[in-house]
C-alpha cells in the first residue's frame, strides 16, 4: 500500500508478514513447543524485514518515498511477543532498516 503524504511524499506500508509461526506459538501446549515457535516467528519477521530492505522502493520511478518502509504487523500481540522475546532492537545491514 502507498500512502500519499503532504509535500509530495509517499510512504510504503507492507502488511504481508506471515503469522503462521506466531499462531503455533499461541497454540503451543508446552514450553519446548512455545520456544521453538517464537524462534520461528522471530526468524520469519527478520526474513521479511530483509526482503523489504532489498526491494529498494526509493528507486521506483514516480514514487517520492520517505527513507523507510513501514512493516505493519496486523496482530499487536505478535509484535509484542517478538519484542518481549528479544528485548532490544538492533540495526540491520541497511542503515535505513531496523530489526530485532
N, C-alpha and C positions, 0 to 999 in steps of 0.2 A: 504494500500500500504506500502511496506517496501522498503526503500532506503538504499542501502549498501554504507557505507562511508569508507574512508581510515582508517587504523589502526584497521581493523576488528571490526568496529562498525556498527550498524544498527539503523535506525530511523523509527518509525511507524508514518505514516501520515493518519489520518482519515478524510474522506470527506463526511460522511453520515449524516451531520447535516440537520435537517428539516428546511425549509424556508417558510412553509405554513403560519405561523403567520406573518412573515415579509411581505409576499405577501398581506395579509389582511391589514397590516399597510399602505402599499403603495397605496392600492386601497380605503382606507377609505375616506369618504367624509365629516366627521365631527370630531371635536376634541375628543369627547367621544369614538367613534369607534377607532380612532387612538391611544388613550391612552390605551384602552383595548388590542388592537393588539400588541402594543410594549411591554406591560407587559407579554403577552403570548409568544412573541418572546424571551424575556429575560428568562422566565421560561423554555422554550424549550432548549435554549443554556445551561443553568445551568444543566438541567437534562442530557443533552448529555455529558457535562464535567464530571459529577458524574459517568455516565456509563463508560466513558473511564477510569477514575481513578480506577474503580472497576475491570477492566479487567486484571490488573497485567501483562502487556505484558513482563515485565522484568523477569517473571518466566517461559516463554516459552523456551523449550529446543532448542538449536542451534540458538537462537536469541540473538545477542550481542547488546542489545538495549541501547540507552542513557537513562538518568534518566527521560525522559519525552516523551510524545506523542504530536505531532502537530495536532491540530484540524483545518483543512482547511475549511474556510467558502467561498464558491465559488462566492459569490456576495459581493464585497467590501463594498457596501453601507449597507448591512445587518450588517456587523461588525461595521461600523462607527456609525450607528444608535443605536446599542446596547451600544457602549462606550459612546455616547452622552447622552443616557438615564440614565446611571449610573454614569458617570463622573469619576469613580475610579475602579481600580482592587483590589481585596482582595484575600487572600489565601483561598483555600478550606480546607476541613478536612484533606486532604493529603498534606504534605509539598512539594510534587513533582508536584502539580497541582495548577494552578492559574485560577481564575474566576472573573467575575464582578458581 
